[in-house]
Amino acid sequence: MGKLKRNERVGAMSRILTSAPNRIYTLNRFCAMFDAAKSTISEDVELLRGVFGQFGLGEIETVAGAAGGVRFLPKPRREDALAYVQDLCKRLGSPDRVLPGNFLYIQDILSDPPTLEVLGAIMASPYYASQPDFVLTVETKGIPFALMVARALGVPLVIARRDHKAFEGSVVTINYISGGGQMKTMSLAKRSVVDAQRALIIDDFTKDGGTVRGMVELMREFDVEVVGMGVMVKRMTAGAREKEFFEKIRALVQVEDEMDRENGAKVMPAPWLSE
């Protein structure tokens, strides 16, 4: 391969960095890849940083130190994140989303990769500094959203099971009280995590925090620190158990408990998005 033009190098660097969020690439690696001097690569990085910043495409961050380099953080601008979630709230507030039994239909959101990619990046944004080692969720509906949060953070996704699977080896199993007041079980293979790691807990929906609390208790069994708890949708139930714990769960959207099939649901962005 001959010498590349700047636009060719920048295009390739953009693709490489955005395909692996939060992964550090050394400047020497790009120097060897493009047969270019470090000063040239540094100029390319600055150009890329300016373009991404101008169009709100995320952040190109330089990491100092011996193991440093450059990485891409898919952090949307605050105003862009708020606008995107406001649009989601309008979609979720439609009367035809209220199901019998006062449930809110969100399955189409959880099945749309482009939407989940943006929502995952928004949810991941406050947790880069916490440096979680993995994202934990419980099967099954929350998996797509949690996977996109894990992708944005550049960490693995760990899935707690409702039922023990023989192919997972030995497991730790706990009992917990679900949002409906039912006793349920949750299991995680012992090989899934390592003592003293840091976990970010993610789910798709919570009504009173029961399942999220179950995952917190599961992490205690593994001596894992929980650095945060997040859900896509939080239903603001007046009678939620352990209100202090419930309020610590970060959501993207909040849904008022009262909803009907004529007026729909009252859905609003979580306050932290506009703070």
PLY file of the C-alpha trace (Angstrom):
ply
format ascii 1.0
element vertex 275
property float x
property float y
property float z
element edge 274
property int vertex1
property int vertex2
end_header
0.00 0.00 0.00
1.36 3.39 -0.98
1.17 6.61 0.99
-2.37 7.53 1.86
-3.90 10.96 1.52
-5.17 12.68 4.67
-8.82 12.16 3.79
-8.12 8.44 3.32
-6.38 8.16 6.68
-9.10 10.10 8.49
-11.83 8.00 6.88
-10.12 4.78 7.93
-9.43 6.04 11.47
-13.05 7.09 11.85
-14.27 3.63 10.90
-11.78 1.86 13.16
-12.52 4.02 16.22
-16.32 4.02 15.93
-16.48 0.26 15.40
-14.98 -0.31 18.88
-16.19 2.39 21.31
-14.08 3.14 24.39
-11.18 1.04 23.08
-7.80 2.74 23.16
-5.72 2.65 19.97
-2.12 3.80 20.29
-0.80 6.42 17.90
2.04 4.02 17.06
-0.52 1.55 15.76
-1.91 4.12 13.35
1.63 5.19 12.41
2.46 1.63 11.42
-0.88 1.11 9.69
-0.64 4.24 7.53
3.18 4.51 7.31
2.98 8.04 8.71
4.81 10.08 11.35
3.30 10.49 14.81
2.97 14.23 14.27
0.92 13.55 11.14
-1.36 11.11 12.96
-1.79 13.63 15.80
-2.96 16.22 13.28
-5.40 13.68 11.83
-6.79 12.99 15.28
-7.35 16.71 15.91
-9.14 17.02 12.59
-11.35 14.07 13.44
-12.03 15.45 16.91
-13.20 18.76 15.43
-15.52 17.13 12.90
-17.11 14.82 15.48
-17.58 17.72 17.87
-19.06 19.99 15.22
-21.71 17.49 14.17
-22.39 15.94 17.59
-21.15 12.50 16.55
-19.46 11.70 19.86
-16.09 12.46 21.39
-12.60 11.61 20.18
-10.54 11.51 23.36
-6.77 11.43 23.76
-5.55 9.25 26.64
-2.16 10.18 28.11
0.43 7.82 29.54
2.47 4.83 28.44
-0.66 2.84 27.58
-2.41 5.88 26.13
-3.61 6.70 22.68
-6.95 7.72 21.22
-10.46 6.36 21.66
-14.02 7.10 20.58
-16.79 7.72 23.12
-20.27 7.72 21.52
-21.49 10.43 23.92
-24.28 12.51 22.38
-24.50 16.19 23.19
-26.85 16.84 26.09
-29.30 18.80 23.94
-29.31 16.07 21.29
-29.87 13.35 23.89
-32.77 15.27 25.42
-34.38 15.88 22.03
-34.08 12.21 21.10
-35.65 11.05 24.36
-38.42 13.65 24.04
-39.27 12.18 20.65
-39.29 8.71 22.21
-41.69 9.96 24.88
-44.12 11.14 22.22
-44.04 7.71 20.63
-44.56 5.92 23.92
-47.40 8.21 24.99
-49.67 7.13 22.13
-53.00 5.63 23.32
-52.57 2.55 21.14
-49.57 1.53 23.26
-51.66 0.98 26.39
-52.39 -2.73 26.65
-55.08 -4.48 28.72
-53.99 -4.57 32.36
-52.35 -1.12 32.02
-49.14 -2.34 30.45
-47.17 -0.16 28.04
-46.06 -1.71 24.75
-42.33 -1.11 24.14
-41.33 -4.27 22.27
-40.92 -2.46 18.94
-38.42 -0.08 20.56
-36.48 -3.03 21.99
-36.36 -4.60 18.52
-35.05 -1.58 16.58
-31.22 -1.56 16.43
-30.72 2.09 15.33
-32.97 3.37 18.12
-31.34 1.13 20.72
-27.86 2.18 19.59
-28.66 5.83 20.37
-30.46 5.02 23.63
-27.59 2.78 24.70
-25.10 5.58 24.09
-27.23 8.03 26.09
-27.50 5.63 29.02
-23.76 4.83 28.92
-22.67 8.49 28.94
-22.68 9.07 32.73
-20.72 5.87 33.44
-17.45 6.20 31.53
-15.75 7.66 34.60
-17.02 4.78 36.75
-15.20 2.28 34.48
-17.49 -0.73 34.86
-15.96 -4.08 33.91
-19.23 -5.41 32.53
-22.94 -4.69 32.11
-25.33 -7.03 33.91
-28.92 -7.70 32.87
-31.46 -10.47 33.35
-33.06 -12.42 30.54
-34.82 -11.76 28.28
-36.47 -8.48 27.26
-33.73 -6.27 28.64
-30.94 -7.97 26.68
-31.04 -5.80 23.49
-30.92 -2.51 25.43
-28.24 -3.75 27.83
-26.16 -5.01 24.89
-26.12 -1.55 23.32
-25.10 0.02 26.64
-22.29 -2.53 26.90
-21.20 -1.78 23.34
-21.02 1.95 24.03
-18.89 1.28 27.12
-16.72 -1.27 25.33
-17.33 -3.96 27.97
-18.89 -7.46 27.97
-22.56 -8.17 28.63
-23.30 -10.65 31.43
-26.78 -12.21 31.55
-28.42 -13.58 34.69
-30.79 -16.46 33.98
-34.25 -17.18 35.29
-33.45 -20.89 35.13
-30.13 -22.66 35.51
-28.68 -24.04 32.26
-26.54 -27.14 32.52
-24.05 -25.91 29.90
-23.14 -22.92 32.11
-21.51 -25.04 34.81
-21.88 -24.28 38.52
-24.02 -21.26 39.34
-25.01 -18.95 42.17
-28.78 -18.72 42.62
-30.76 -16.23 44.70
-34.43 -15.63 45.45
-35.87 -12.13 45.09
-39.24 -10.38 45.16
-40.34 -9.17 41.71
-42.32 -6.02 40.97
-45.53 -8.02 41.18
-44.69 -9.20 44.68
-43.88 -12.73 43.53
-40.92 -14.76 44.71
-38.60 -15.51 41.77
-35.13 -16.93 41.24
-32.11 -15.55 39.41
-28.93 -17.49 38.57
-25.49 -16.57 37.30
-22.65 -18.87 36.32
-19.65 -18.61 38.65
-17.36 -18.18 35.64
-19.23 -15.11 34.42
-17.56 -12.57 36.71
-14.52 -12.19 38.94
-14.40 -10.97 42.54
-13.79 -7.22 42.97
-14.99 -6.33 39.47
-17.37 -3.41 38.86
-20.83 -3.88 37.39
-23.35 -1.59 35.72
-26.87 -3.03 36.06
-29.23 -2.40 33.14
-32.82 -3.46 32.45
-35.53 -2.42 30.04
-38.29 -1.54 32.52
-38.96 -1.25 36.22
-42.08 -0.64 38.24
-40.73 -0.78 41.78
-37.12 -1.88 41.35
-37.63 -5.51 42.40
-35.66 -7.13 39.58
-32.91 -4.50 39.76
-32.56 -5.11 43.50
-32.33 -8.82 42.76
-29.35 -8.17 40.49
-27.73 -5.99 43.16
-28.10 -8.81 45.68
-26.70 -11.26 43.14
-23.59 -9.09 42.75
-23.08 -9.11 46.51
-22.74 -12.88 46.30
-19.85 -12.38 43.89
-18.22 -9.53 45.84
-18.75 -7.25 42.83
-19.20 -3.48 43.23
-22.29 -2.00 41.57
-21.38 1.38 40.04
-24.83 2.20 38.71
-28.35 1.00 37.89
-30.24 2.04 34.77
-33.44 1.24 32.90
-34.96 2.47 29.69
-38.43 3.01 31.20
-39.34 3.64 34.85
-42.99 3.53 35.86
-43.57 6.03 38.65
-45.68 3.91 40.98
-46.76 5.72 44.13
-46.56 2.57 46.23
-43.09 1.48 45.16
-41.27 -0.50 47.82
-38.03 0.97 49.18
-38.51 4.38 47.59
-34.95 5.50 48.32
-33.54 2.57 46.35
-36.09 3.08 43.55
-35.02 6.71 43.12
-31.39 5.65 42.61
-32.32 3.77 39.43
-31.46 6.02 36.48
-34.06 5.94 33.69
-34.27 7.47 30.25
-38.04 8.00 30.41
-40.55 8.09 33.26
-44.15 6.97 32.90
-46.91 8.08 35.25
-48.73 5.16 36.85
-52.15 6.22 35.58
-52.79 5.43 31.90
-55.75 4.45 29.76
-56.50 3.40 26.19
-58.25 6.69 25.40
-55.66 9.23 26.55
-52.56 7.08 26.49
-49.76 7.39 29.01
-48.02 10.47 30.39
-44.38 9.93 29.45
-41.54 12.37 30.09
-37.73 12.42 29.94
-35.98 11.64 33.20
-34.87 14.85 35.01
-31.12 14.10 34.79
-31.23 14.54 30.99
-32.03 18.24 31.32
-29.97 19.06 34.42
0 1
1 2
2 3
3 4
4 5
5 6
6 7
7 8
8 9
9 10
10 11
11 12
12 13
13 14
14 15
15 16
16 17
17 18
18 19
19 20
20 21
21 22
22 23
23 24
24 25
25 26
26 27
27 28
28 29
29 30
30 31
31 32
32 33
33 34
34 35
35 36
36 37
37 38
38 39
39 40
40 41
41 42
42 43
43 44
44 45
45 46
46 47
47 48
48 49
49 50
50 51
51 52
52 53
53 54
54 55
55 56
56 57
57 58
58 59
59 60
60 61
61 62
62 63
63 64
64 65
65 66
66 67
67 68
68 69
69 70
70 71
71 72
72 73
73 74
74 75
75 76
76 77
77 78
78 79
79 80
80 81
81 82
82 83
83 84
84 85
85 86
86 87
87 88
88 89
89 90
90 91
91 92
92 93
93 94
94 95
95 96
96 97
97 98
98 99
99 100
100 101
101 102
102 103
103 104
104 105
105 106
106 107
107 108
108 109
109 110
110 111
111 112
112 113
113 114
114 115
115 116
116 117
117 118
118 119
119 120
120 121
121 122
122 123
123 124
124 125
125 126
126 127
127 128
128 129
129 130
130 131
131 132
132 133
133 134
134 135
135 136
136 137
137 138
138 139
139 140
140 141
141 142
142 143
143 144
144 145
145 146
146 147
147 148
148 149
149 150
150 151
151 152
152 153
153 154
154 155
155 156
156 157
157 158
158 159
159 160
160 161
161 162
162 163
163 164
164 165
165 166
166 167
167 168
168 169
169 170
170 171
171 172
172 173
173 174
174 175
175 176
176 177
177 178
178 179
179 180
180 181
181 182
182 183
183 184
184 185
185 186
186 187
187 188
188 189
189 190
190 191
191 192
192 193
193 194
194 195
195 196
196 197
197 198
198 199
199 200
200 201
201 202
202 203
203 204
204 205
205 206
206 207
207 208
208 209
209 210
210 211
211 212
212 213
213 214
214 215
215 216
216 217
217 218
218 219
219 220
220 221
221 222
222 223
223 224
224 225
225 226
226 227
227 228
228 229
229 230
230 231
231 232
232 233
233 234
234 235
235 236
236 237
237 238
238 239
239 240
240 241
241 242
242 243
243 244
244 245
245 246
246 247
247 248
248 249
249 250
250 251
251 252
252 253
253 254
254 255
255 256
256 257
257 258
258 259
259 260
260 261
261 262
262 263
263 264
264 265
265 266
266 267
267 268
268 269
269 270
270 271
271 272
272 273
273 274
